[in-house]
Amino acid sequence: MLDEPMKNHTTFKIGGPADCLIFPSSLEEVMMVFKLIRTFEMPVTVIGNGSNVLVLDKGVRGVVVKFNSNLSYIRQGKNHIFAGAGALLKDVSFYAAEHGLTGMEFAVGIPGSIGGAVFMNAGAYDGEIKSIVHAITAVSLAGDMIHYSKAELQFGYRHSIFQDNQQMICEVEFALAEGRLNEINDKMGELTKRRESKQPLEMPSAGSTFKRPQGYFAGTLIEQSGLKGFKVGGAQISLKHAGFVVNAGGATAKDVLDLIKEVQDRVFEKHGVKLYPEVRMIGEQ
């Protein structure tokens, strides 16, 4: 797809055009695509479900590779699950539950793909992806296949090695444990209700906007700074959860960036705490 508006491919519903947008459907296609990109020396950006991304208003130059349903297979091997990078976390969580495997319940409400979740070491409700990842198959910018063990992934808070090495996550192997189906389903149901009651799922957003500052909750600091409901253009601090910036209608990336800056300034002025965005920003402003 050429000159494709990225607002159509992110949960924020914001973003200018990608020069070229590609959806690979196999590991072999990923390897071929990156060999071609290297041959023609084109810039490349990789995204997953687009749920933790803010694409800037002038869009993205070069090639955007999006791992979506074209690469979303899920299969089981005893207590291990293998998933393509485009598979959604919620789908893998339900698959694990259906096969009586526990460990992925925390991820049922995270609105992202497997690849994006590993890239950011996504987490919720005291669980993190790093706790269940066993191995990764990735592709380098040269188009070579690379295998990683868990020990090599350099997981940290909202961080993995893939934020530094420019390699593409293609398949994730999870190590889970046998569990009781009723207990797994009960936990997933409870976490889903908590998420639906507290988060602004009815409005476009990129999920939680700020990283959690040590010893604090970002949403609490923002609310205590009098910013709940605060707007810049079409971007707004959610009235439901102050840790979320939502697209209240027609928001631009500039609106979001200006709102983030205002939040950072006001929170630091009132609490002396620096907030840093959790949302990945790509493209040109």
Rosetta blueprint (number, residue, H / E / L):
1 M L
2 L E
3 D E
4 E E
5 P E
6 M H
7 K H
8 N H
9 H L
10 T L
11 T L
12 F L
13 K L
14 I L
15 G L
16 G L
17 P E
18 A E
19 D E
20 C E
21 L E
22 I E
23 F L
24 P L
25 S L
26 S L
27 L H
28 E H
29 E H
30 V H
31 M H
32 M H
33 V H
34 F H
35 K H
36 L H
37 I H
38 R H
39 T H
40 F L
41 E L
42 M L
43 P L
44 V E
45 T E
46 V E
47 I E
48 G L
49 N L
50 G L
51 S L
52 N L
53 V E
54 L E
55 V E
56 L L
57 D L
58 K L
59 G L
60 V E
61 R E
62 G E
63 V E
64 V E
65 V E
66 K E
67 F L
68 N L
69 S H
70 N H
71 L H
72 S L
73 Y L
74 I E
75 R E
76 Q E
77 G E
78 K L
79 N L
80 H E
81 I E
82 F E
83 A E
84 G E
85 A L
86 G L
87 A L
88 L E
89 L H
90 K H
91 D H
92 V H
93 S H
94 F H
95 Y H
96 A H
97 A H
98 E H
99 H L
100 G L
101 L E
102 T E
103 G L
104 M L
105 E H
106 F H
107 A H
108 V L
109 G L
110 I L
111 P L
112 G L
113 S E
114 I H
115 G H
116 G H
117 A H
118 V H
119 F H
120 M H
121 N L
122 A L
123 G E
124 A E
125 Y L
126 D L
127 G E
128 E E
129 I H
130 K H
131 S H
132 I L
133 V E
134 H E
135 A E
136 I E
137 T E
138 A E
139 V E
140 S L
141 L L
142 A L
143 G L
144 D L
145 M E
146 I E
147 H E
148 Y E
149 S E
150 K H
151 A H
152 E H
153 L L
154 Q L
155 F L
156 G E
157 Y L
158 R L
159 H E
160 S L
161 I L
162 F H
163 Q H
164 D H
165 N H
166 Q L
167 Q L
168 M E
169 I E
170 C E
171 E E
172 V E
173 E E
174 F E
175 A E
176 L L
177 A E
178 E E
179 G L
180 R L
181 L H
182 N H
183 E H
184 I H
185 N H
186 D H
187 K H
188 M H
189 G H
190 E H
191 L H
192 T H
193 K H
194 R H
195 R H
196 E H
197 S H
198 K H
199 Q L
200 P L
201 L L
202 E L
203 M L
204 P L
205 S E
206 A E
207 G E
208 S E
209 T L
210 F E
211 K L
212 R L
213 P L
214 Q L
215 G L
216 Y L
217 F L
218 A H
219 G H
220 T H
221 L H
222 I H
223 E H
224 Q H
225 S L
226 G L
227 L L
228 K L
229 G L
230 F L
231 K E
232 V E
233 G L
234 G L
235 A E
236 Q E
237 I E
238 S L
239 L L
240 K L
241 H L
242 A L
243 G L
244 F E
245 V E
246 V E
247 N E
248 A L
249 G L
250 G L
251 A L
252 T L
253 A H
254 K H
255 D H
256 V H
257 L H
258 D H
259 L H
260 I H
261 K H
262 E H
263 V H
264 Q H
265 D H
266 R H
267 V H
268 F H
269 E H
270 K H
271 H H
272 G L
273 V L
274 K L
275 L L
276 Y L
277 P E
278 E L
279 V L
280 R E
281 M E
282 I E
283 G L
284 E L
285 Q L
